[in-house]
């Protein structure tokens, strides 16, 4: 995969995990609201639901490969269990999301919570610690503005 040079249409993609849906619905909602406030209005944000965090990078990769999106947000919640599965899954999904962003040269907002308890996750999905979906979308929007500025500066 190589970075694409063509201008991106004004669309955004949210790929969200159904696993821990009580958390991820709130994260996806926060991301959608932030994208709307950032200029991606109704009809310009596509939300795709996948089974779990493991599926996020692949579906995100294939969505971005359509060349329809200026930015994306990955939404998931991994809650620690009794086995090392948490550590392996969190590390590998995080790594793969970074690879997708760099491969296509577009911002991918990171709203993959990795928490010890469901209560911690809920606190970060619109609770006492804010909404990390909102924050991830805002970071992706800021990165998109900077990338556009850098491209304009390079062209002048």
C-alpha positions as CSV (number, residue, x, y, z in Angstrom):
1,X,0.0,0.0,0.0
2,X,1.2,3.5,-0.8
3,X,0.0,6.9,0.4
4,X,-2.5,8.5,-1.9
5,X,-1.9,11.9,-3.3
6,X,-5.3,12.8,-4.7
7,X,-7.6,15.2,-2.8
8,X,-10.0,13.4,-0.5
9,X,-13.7,14.0,-0.7
10,X,-15.3,15.5,2.4
11,X,-16.4,12.2,4.0
12,X,-15.4,10.6,7.3
13,X,-15.5,6.9,8.3
14,X,-16.1,5.6,11.8
15,X,-15.4,1.9,12.3
16,X,-16.8,0.7,15.6
17,X,-16.7,-2.6,17.5
18,X,-19.9,-4.1,18.7
19,X,-18.0,-5.9,21.5
20,X,-18.6,-3.9,24.8
21,X,-21.4,-2.1,22.9
22,X,-22.6,-0.2,25.9
23,X,-19.2,1.6,25.7
24,X,-18.7,1.7,22.0
25,X,-22.1,3.2,21.1
26,X,-21.2,6.2,23.3
27,X,-17.8,6.5,21.8
28,X,-19.1,6.3,18.2
29,X,-21.8,8.9,19.0
30,X,-19.2,11.3,20.4
31,X,-17.1,10.8,17.3
32,X,-20.0,11.4,15.0
33,X,-21.0,14.6,16.9
34,X,-17.4,15.9,16.8
35,X,-17.1,15.2,13.1
36,X,-20.4,17.0,12.4
37,X,-19.2,20.0,14.4
38,X,-15.9,19.8,12.4
39,X,-17.6,20.1,9.0
40,X,-18.6,16.6,8.2
41,X,-22.4,17.0,8.2
42,X,-25.3,14.7,7.8
43,X,-24.7,12.2,5.0
44,X,-20.9,12.7,5.1
45,X,-20.1,10.4,8.0
46,X,-20.3,6.6,7.5
47,X,-20.4,4.4,10.5
48,X,-19.5,0.7,10.1
49,X,-19.9,-1.8,12.9
50,X,-17.6,-4.9,13.2
51,X,-17.7,-7.8,15.7
52,X,-14.7,-6.8,17.9
53,X,-11.5,-4.8,18.2
54,X,-9.6,-7.4,16.2
55,X,-11.6,-6.6,13.1
56,X,-11.1,-2.8,13.3
57,X,-7.8,-2.5,11.3
58,X,-8.9,-4.7,8.4
59,X,-12.3,-3.1,7.9
60,X,-10.7,0.4,8.3
61,X,-8.1,-0.5,5.8
62,X,-10.7,-1.7,3.2
63,X,-12.9,1.3,3.9
64,X,-10.0,3.8,3.3
65,X,-9.0,1.8,0.2
66,X,-12.2,3.0,-1.4
67,X,-10.7,6.4,-1.6
68,X,-13.9,8.0,-0.3
69,X,-12.6,9.2,3.1
70,X,-10.6,12.2,4.2
71,X,-10.2,10.8,7.7
72,X,-11.4,7.9,9.9
73,X,-12.0,7.1,13.6
74,X,-11.5,3.6,15.1
75,X,-13.8,2.9,18.1
76,X,-13.5,0.0,20.4
77,X,-13.2,-1.1,24.0
78,X,-11.0,-3.9,25.3
79,X,-11.5,-4.7,29.0
80,X,-8.9,-6.7,30.8
81,X,-9.8,-10.3,31.6
82,X,-8.1,-13.1,33.5
83,X,-5.7,-14.0,30.7
84,X,-2.9,-12.3,28.7
85,X,-5.3,-12.0,25.7
86,X,-6.0,-8.4,26.7
87,X,-2.3,-7.4,26.3
88,X,-1.8,-9.2,23.0
89,X,-5.0,-7.8,21.5
90,X,-4.5,-4.3,22.6
91,X,-1.0,-4.1,21.4
92,X,-1.6,-5.7,18.0
93,X,-4.8,-3.7,17.2
94,X,-3.0,-0.5,18.1
95,X,-0.1,-1.3,15.9
96,X,-2.2,-2.2,13.0
97,X,-4.3,0.9,13.2
98,X,-1.1,3.0,13.1
99,X,0.0,1.1,10.0
100,X,-3.3,1.8,8.3
101,X,-3.0,5.5,8.9
102,X,0.5,5.7,7.7
103,X,-0.1,3.4,4.7
104,X,-2.9,5.7,3.3
105,X,-1.6,9.0,4.7
106,X,-4.8,10.0,6.3
107,X,-5.6,10.7,10.0
108,X,-7.1,7.8,11.9
109,X,-8.6,8.9,15.3
110,X,-7.8,6.4,18.0
111,X,-10.7,5.7,20.3
112,X,-9.7,2.2,21.3
113,X,-10.1,2.1,25.1
114,X,-7.9,-0.4,27.0
115,X,-9.3,-0.5,30.5
116,X,-9.1,-2.7,33.5
117,X,-12.8,-2.6,34.2
118,X,-16.1,-1.8,32.4
119,X,-16.6,1.0,34.9
120,X,-13.3,2.6,33.7
121,X,-14.4,2.3,30.1
122,X,-17.8,3.8,30.7
123,X,-16.1,6.7,32.5
124,X,-14.2,7.4,29.3
125,X,-17.2,7.0,27.1
126,X,-19.1,10.1,28.1
127,X,-18.7,9.7,31.9
128,X,-16.5,11.5,34.4
129,X,-13.4,11.2,32.1
130,X,-15.1,12.7,29.0
131,X,-15.7,11.0,25.7
132,X,-12.6,9.6,24.1
133,X,-14.6,9.1,20.8
134,X,-15.1,12.9,20.7
135,X,-11.4,13.5,21.5
136,X,-10.3,11.0,18.8
137,X,-12.4,12.6,16.2
138,X,-11.2,16.1,17.2
139,X,-7.6,14.9,16.9
140,X,-8.2,13.5,13.5
141,X,-9.9,16.7,12.4
142,X,-6.9,18.7,13.7
143,X,-4.5,16.4,11.9
144,X,-6.5,16.7,8.7
145,X,-6.3,20.5,8.8
146,X,-2.5,20.3,9.4
147,X,-2.0,17.9,6.5
148,X,-4.0,20.2,4.2
149,X,-2.0,23.2,5.4
150,X,1.3,21.3,4.8
151,X,0.2,20.3,1.3
152,X,-0.9,23.9,0.5
153,X,2.5,25.2,1.8
154,X,4.4,22.7,-0.3
155,X,2.4,23.7,-3.4
156,X,3.2,27.4,-3.1
